[in-house]
């Protein structure tokens, strides 16, 4: 449904160039969303997929083991959209004080994403609403290190910015002037917290994501925080127990459609087209996450069976494999702490797992401080990455 422009333009100056900034109307859309027919059917499919995703704890011995790696995969993909080159393996190496194969700023940014998401979920579980306080605290954590550390962590921007184009009057989009951000965010905060009316959580997440990207309240990190807002809303609503829904892979794969639909909402008011794209993203992503969890469960069971080939060493190797399932890149010191086995026992078992079974791979080539990867596990996580 085309409602017409969903805000108004106001004159401003960005980079010394006069231009027109867009200030969005408060949510929800008027007239209301038309959720009948095709859109309702696809919304139902998304809800079914989310139900399967929420039940993921029944598919794995410990859902937190899956969450550890899956959150990090999302951090990598969300940051890659912003231009970093860090991989999942780079991040895990960095977290255990190894040397990543990319610039340190890249992997630091990804690590901060993990910390920010974890903080946001913790605050919600403590009973905090999604508010200015929570948002700025999460943003400050997100921008603690890396290239954005000098770009106002935890503070709304004070300058006019533009998106796309080499100068403001050639921009794809110019978000609201800095002096209107507080009012725009206050209205969005009310909408997220169901004031004055309740909105279904999936629809709320869809609309709030667009509005956040339109307001563009920070100097940097808006894309990552806007994508993070989606699982935070769903966790707060009780739709998901864990923040396991990450749409960055889908948004990256269909990047042109994503940006076109955001702009289409602003100019023509066609919220339904955006929500249709969004619920398809949810269904595809949730179903893929469930499939990934099933494959990891099958991988662990199959590899435990193969460990019988190691004879007397199989018991120790099984403990090591369980530890690698929790942290698929690890070193002997970390595995000693996780299993209680001696370093000598772990070293012998890892050698056998590598050379006899090809189950793990040593990454450094060093004789000391060696780092091992449970490669098949990481391959499963990365398989749908475009």
Secondary structure per residue as TSV (DSSP state, phi and psi in degrees):
chain	resnum	aa	ss	phi	psi
A	1	X	-	360.0	126.3
A	2	X	-	-94.7	113.6
A	3	X	-	-95.7	-6.4
A	4	X	-	92.0	-177.7
A	5	X	-	-58.2	137.6
A	6	X	S	-102.3	34.5
A	7	X	E	179.3	-157.8
A	8	X	E	-142.0	157.0
A	9	X	E	-95.1	144.4
A	10	X	E	-136.4	140.2
A	11	X	E	-68.2	141.8
A	12	X	E	-153.9	179.2
A	13	X	E	-130.7	129.9
A	14	X	E	-132.2	125.0
A	15	X	T	61.4	29.4
A	16	X	T	79.5	4.9
A	17	X	E	-111.7	125.0
A	18	X	E	-63.1	138.3
A	19	X	E	-156.3	-179.9
A	20	X	E	-114.5	117.9
A	21	X	E	-91.7	149.5
A	22	X	E	-102.6	126.4
A	23	X	E	-113.9	115.0
A	24	X	E	-75.8	150.8
A	25	X	-	-70.5	154.3
A	26	X	-	-64.0	154.8
A	27	X	S	-86.7	158.3
A	28	X	S	-80.5	168.4
A	29	X	-	-63.3	149.0
A	30	X	S	-126.1	129.8
A	31	X	S	-63.7	166.9
A	32	X	-	-59.8	160.3
A	33	X	-	-60.7	141.7
A	34	X	-	-94.1	100.7
A	35	X	-	-100.3	25.6
A	36	X	-	-92.3	169.4
A	37	X	T	63.0	-132.6
A	38	X	H	-57.7	-41.9
A	39	X	H	-65.1	-42.4
A	40	X	H	-64.1	-40.8
A	41	X	H	-62.4	-42.4
A	42	X	H	-73.2	-31.6
A	43	X	H	-64.0	-41.6
A	44	X	H	-61.4	-40.7
A	45	X	H	-61.9	-40.6
A	46	X	H	-64.5	-40.7
A	47	X	H	-65.4	-38.6
A	48	X	H	-63.5	-43.5
A	49	X	H	-63.5	-39.4
A	50	X	H	-64.6	-35.9
A	51	X	H	-62.4	-41.7
A	52	X	H	-64.5	-41.7
A	53	X	H	-64.0	-40.1
A	54	X	H	-67.1	-24.9
A	55	X	G	-88.4	13.5
A	56	X	G	-61.9	-22.7
A	57	X	G	-63.3	-20.9
A	58	X	G	-78.9	-13.7
A	59	X	T	-94.5	-19.2
A	60	X	S	-125.4	149.0
A	61	X	S	-58.5	-34.9
A	62	X	-	-146.9	108.7
A	63	X	H	-61.1	-27.6
A	64	X	H	-65.4	-27.4
A	65	X	H	-65.7	-41.5
A	66	X	H	-68.0	-41.1
A	67	X	H	-60.6	-40.7
A	68	X	H	-52.8	-51.4
A	69	X	H	-79.0	-34.8
A	70	X	H	-70.0	-37.7
A	71	X	H	-61.3	-40.7
A	72	X	H	-69.2	-33.8
A	73	X	H	-64.0	-43.2
A	74	X	H	-62.9	-40.9
A	75	X	H	-58.6	-41.4
A	76	X	H	-64.1	-48.6
A	77	X	H	-68.0	-41.3
A	78	X	H	-63.5	-38.5
A	79	X	H	-74.7	-32.2
A	80	X	H	-63.5	-33.1
A	81	X	H	-59.2	-32.0
A	82	X	T	-88.5	0.6
A	83	X	T	110.4	-0.5
A	84	X	-	-76.5	160.0
A	85	X	-	-112.3	7.5
A	86	X	-	-67.3	140.6
A	87	X	-	-104.3	172.1
A	88	X	H	-60.3	-41.7
A	89	X	H	-64.4	-39.8
A	90	X	H	-58.1	-45.1
A	91	X	H	-63.4	-46.1
A	92	X	H	-66.0	-36.3
A	93	X	H	-62.4	-44.4
A	94	X	H	-62.1	-41.7
A	95	X	H	-66.8	-24.6
A	96	X	T	-102.6	22.4
A	97	X	T	66.2	28.5
A	98	X	-	-87.1	-176.2
A	99	X	-	-105.2	108.8
A	100	X	-	-68.5	160.1
A	101	X	S	-91.9	18.9
A	102	X	S	-135.6	169.1
A	103	X	-	-54.0	140.9
A	104	X	H	-58.8	-36.7
A	105	X	H	-57.1	-39.8
A	106	X	H	-60.9	-51.6
A	107	X	H	-72.8	-29.5
A	108	X	H	-64.1	-40.3
A	109	X	H	-61.1	-41.8
A	110	X	H	-68.0	-41.5
A	111	X	H	-62.1	-38.6
A	112	X	H	-64.8	-33.4
A	113	X	H	-60.7	-45.9
A	114	X	H	-58.7	-46.4
A	115	X	H	-64.1	-39.2
A	116	X	H	-66.8	-44.8
A	117	X	H	-63.1	-43.5
A	118	X	H	-60.1	-42.5
A	119	X	H	-62.6	-45.6
A	120	X	H	-59.0	-44.9
A	121	X	H	-65.3	-42.3
A	122	X	H	-59.5	-44.0
A	123	X	H	-63.4	-40.5
A	124	X	H	-63.3	-42.0
A	125	X	H	-67.7	-23.6
A	126	X	T	-80.6	-3.1
A	127	X	T	99.7	5.5
A	128	X	-	-77.5	136.3
A	129	X	-	-76.2	164.2
A	130	X	S	-76.1	103.6
A	131	X	S	-138.7	179.2
A	132	X	H	-55.9	-43.4
A	133	X	H	-61.9	-49.0
A	134	X	H	-65.0	-44.1
A	135	X	H	-60.9	-45.7
A	136	X	H	-71.6	-31.5
A	137	X	H	-67.0	-43.1
A	138	X	H	-64.8	-42.5
A	139	X	H	-63.5	-39.9
A	140	X	H	-61.5	-40.1
A	141	X	H	-67.4	-41.4
A	142	X	H	-59.4	-35.9
A	143	X	T	-104.7	21.2
A	144	X	S	-61.1	-40.4
A	145	X	S	-143.0	176.8
A	146	X	S	89.5	-165.5
A	147	X	G	-69.8	-21.3
A	148	X	G	-90.4	1.6
A	149	X	G	-62.8	-22.8
A	150	X	G	-101.0	12.5
A	151	X	S	-115.2	49.6
A	152	X	-	69.2	51.1
A	153	X	T	-55.9	128.7
A	154	X	T	75.2	11.2
A	155	X	S	-127.7	134.6
A	156	X	-	-61.3	146.9
A	157	X	-	-65.5	151.3
A	158	X	-	-109.9	-0.5
A	159	X	S	-119.5	157.7
A	160	X	-	-80.5	132.3
A	161	X	-	-122.1	169.2
A	162	X	-	-140.8	161.7
A	163	X	B	-122.1	125.3
A	164	X	S	77.0	150.4
A	165	X	S	85.8	153.0
A	166	X	S	-85.6	-12.2
A	167	X	S	-149.9	162.6
A	168	X	G	-60.9	-37.1
A	169	X	G	-78.6	-0.7
A	170	X	G	-112.0	10.3
A	171	X	-	-70.4	151.9
A	172	X	S	-67.9	-38.3
A	173	X	B	-157.5	139.5
A	174	X	-	-120.3	112.9
A	175	X	-	-74.0	175.9
A	176	X	-	-58.2	151.4
A	177	X	-	-59.1	153.8
A	178	X	G	-57.8	-34.2
A	179	X	G	-75.5	-2.7
A	180	X	G	-111.7	-1.4
A	181	X	H	-63.0	-43.8
A	182	X	H	-59.3	-44.1
A	183	X	H	-66.4	-41.2
A	184	X	H	-62.9	-44.5
A	185	X	H	-67.1	-39.9
A	186	X	H	-57.9	-41.2
A	187	X	H	-66.9	-40.9
A	188	X	H	-66.9	-39.5
A	189	X	H	-60.2	-42.0
A	190	X	H	-61.7	-44.0
A	191	X	H	-61.3	-46.7
A	192	X	H	-59.8	-33.7
A	193	X	T	-97.4	21.6
A	194	X	T	61.8	39.2
A	195	X	-	-115.8	123.9
A	196	X	S	-94.0	1.7
A	197	X	S	-137.0	157.2
A	198	X	-	-85.5	140.7
A	199	X	-	-123.4	137.5
A	200	X	-	-56.3	137.8
A	201	X	H	-55.9	-42.8
A	202	X	H	-66.7	-42.7
A	203	X	H	-65.4	-40.9
A	204	X	H	-58.3	-45.9
A	205	X	H	-61.6	-39.6
A	206	X	H	-63.7	-47.5
A	207	X	H	-71.4	-41.9
A	208	X	H	-64.9	-35.7
A	209	X	H	-61.6	-46.8
A	210	X	H	-61.3	-46.5
A	211	X	H	-62.9	-39.9
A	212	X	H	-63.7	-44.9
A	213	X	H	-64.8	-32.5
A	214	X	H	-70.6	-43.0
A	215	X	H	-67.2	-39.0
A	216	X	-	50.7	61.5
A	217	X	-	-74.8	-17.6
A	218	X	S	-111.6	163.7
A	219	X	S	-70.3	-30.9
A	220	X	S	-151.7	159.1
A	221	X	-	85.9	4.8
A	222	X	H	-64.1	-41.0
A	223	X	H	-62.4	-47.9
A	224	X	H	-64.4	-42.8
A	225	X	H	-69.9	-36.3
A	226	X	H	-64.3	-36.7
A	227	X	H	-73.2	-34.9
A	228	X	H	-65.6	-29.6
A	229	X	H	-60.8	-29.1
A	230	X	H	-63.3	-58.0
A	231	X	H	-64.9	-29.6
A	232	X	H	-62.9	-42.5
A	233	X	H	-63.6	-41.3
A	234	X	H	-71.6	-33.9
A	235	X	H	-69.0	-43.9
A	236	X	H	-60.0	-36.4
A	237	X	T	-78.6	-9.6
A	238	X	T	82.5	8.0
A	239	X	S	-69.9	-36.4
A	240	X	-	-125.8	137.5
A	241	X	S	-77.0	-37.1
A	242	X	S	-118.9	151.6
A	243	X	-	-78.0	69.8
A	244	X	-	-99.3	2.6
A	245	X	-	-101.9	113.1
A	246	X	-	-129.2	117.6
A	247	X	-	-97.0	5.3
A	248	X	H	-62.2	-38.9
A	249	X	H	-60.2	-45.7
A	250	X	H	-65.3	-46.0
A	251	X	H	-63.6	-35.7
A	252	X	H	-70.4	-39.7
A	253	X	H	-66.0	-36.7
A	254	X	T	-115.7	46.6
A	255	X	H	-58.6	-44.6
A	256	X	H	-61.7	-44.4
A	257	X	H	-64.3	-39.5
A	258	X	H	-58.6	-52.8
A	259	X	H	-70.0	-34.4
A	260	X	H	-64.0	-42.6
A	261	X	H	-70.8	-35.0
A	262	X	H	-59.1	-46.3
A	263	X	H	-69.5	-34.0
A	264	X	H	-63.8	-37.6
A	265	X	H	-59.3	-46.3
A	266	X	H	-65.1	-41.8
A	267	X	H	-87.0	-37.7
A	268	X	H	-114.6	-11.6
A	269	X	-	75.6	20.1
A	270	X	-	-85.4	76.0
A	271	X	H	-67.0	-33.5
A	272	X	H	-60.8	-40.5
A	273	X	H	-62.2	-41.1
A	274	X	H	-65.4	-46.4
A	275	X	H	-62.7	-36.4
A	276	X	H	-60.8	-46.4
A	277	X	H	-60.5	-43.0
A	278	X	H	-65.8	-45.5
A	279	X	H	-70.6	-30.4
A	280	X	H	-65.1	-38.5
A	281	X	H	-62.3	-42.8
A	282	X	H	-62.1	-49.1
A	283	X	H	-60.8	-47.7
A	284	X	H	-63.6	-43.3
A	285	X	H	-71.2	-42.8
A	286	X	H	-65.2	-43.0
A	287	X	H	-63.6	-39.1
A	288	X	H	-64.8	-39.6
A	289	X	H	-63.5	-41.6
A	290	X	H	-63.3	-43.9
A	291	X	H	-60.8	-41.4
A	292	X	H	-62.2	-44.0
A	293	X	H	-61.4	-42.3
A	294	X	H	-62.9	-43.1
A	295	X	H	-64.6	-39.6
A	296	X	H	-65.5	-39.6
A	297	X	H	-62.4	-43.6
A	298	X	H	-66.2	-38.9
A	299	X	H	-61.2	-46.7
A	300	X	H	-61.4	-44.3
A	301	X	H	-62.9	-43.4
A	302	X	H	-66.5	-41.8
A	303	X	H	-70.0	-33.4
A	304	X	H	-64.1	-36.7
A	305	X	H	-64.0	-40.7
A	306	X	H	-65.7	-26.7
A	307	X	G	-64.0	-18.9
A	308	X	G	-59.0	-24.6
A	309	X	G	-64.9	-16.7
A	310	X	G	-86.7	0.7
A	311	X	G	63.5	-127.9
A	312	X	G	-62.4	-20.6
A	313	X	G	-82.9	-5.2
A	314	X	H	-62.4	-37.9
A	315	X	H	-63.4	-46.2
A	316	X	H	-64.7	-41.8
A	317	X	H	-63.5	-33.4
A	318	X	H	-65.5	-41.9
A	319	X	H	-63.1	-39.7
A	320	X	H	-66.0	-41.4
A	321	X	H	-62.9	-40.9
A	322	X	H	-60.6	-40.1
A	323	X	H	-66.5	-38.8
A	324	X	H	-70.4	-27.3
A	325	X	H	-67.0	-29.4
A	326	X	H	-79.8	-40.0
A	327	X	S	-136.9	92.0
A	328	X	S	-69.4	-5.6
A	329	X	E	-124.2	123.4
A	330	X	E	-154.8	167.6
A	331	X	E	-122.3	175.8
A	332	X	H	-64.5	-37.4
A	333	X	H	-61.6	-46.1
A	334	X	H	-65.5	-39.2
A	335	X	H	-68.9	-32.6
A	336	X	H	-62.3	-44.4
A	337	X	H	-65.5	-34.9
A	338	X	H	-77.5	-32.1
A	339	X	H	-108.1	-24.5
A	340	X	-	81.5	0.5
A	341	X	-	-77.8	159.9
A	342	X	-	-76.0	153.4
A	343	X	H	-56.1	-37.6
A	344	X	H	-64.3	-44.1
A	345	X	H	-63.3	-43.4
A	346	X	H	-63.9	-42.9
A	347	X	H	-59.9	-44.3
A	348	X	H	-64.1	-43.2
A	349	X	H	-65.5	-41.6
A	350	X	H	-64.0	-39.6
A	351	X	H	-59.6	-43.1
A	352	X	H	-67.7	-41.4
A	353	X	H	-64.2	-31.2
A	354	X	H	-81.1	-53.2
A	355	X	H	-86.1	-29.5
A	356	X	T	-89.4	-35.7
A	357	X	T	-115.0	-17.1
A	358	X	-	64.6	27.6
A	359	X	-	-85.7	-33.5
A	360	X	-	-124.9	162.1
A	361	X	E	-135.6	132.9
A	362	X	E	-79.9	134.8
A	363	X	S	-98.3	-25.1
A	364	X	S	-92.9	-29.7
A	365	X	-	78.4	5.2
A	366	X	-	-88.6	159.9
A	367	X	S	-85.8	-25.2
A	368	X	S	-116.5	160.1
A	369	X	S	50.6	44.4
A	370	X	-	-74.2	148.4
A	371	X	E	-122.2	133.3
A	372	X	E	-116.2	144.0
A	373	X	E	-118.9	135.5
A	374	X	-	-86.2	84.2
A	375	X	H	-63.5	-40.0
A	376	X	H	-62.6	-35.0
A	377	X	H	-62.9	-47.9
A	378	X	H	-65.8	-36.2
A	379	X	H	-62.0	-39.4
A	380	X	H	-64.0	-44.2
A	381	X	H	-62.2	-36.0
A	382	X	H	-88.9	-2.0
A	383	X	T	-65.5	-30.7
A	384	X	T	-97.3	7.6
A	385	X	-	-70.0	124.5
A	386	X	-	-69.8	360.0
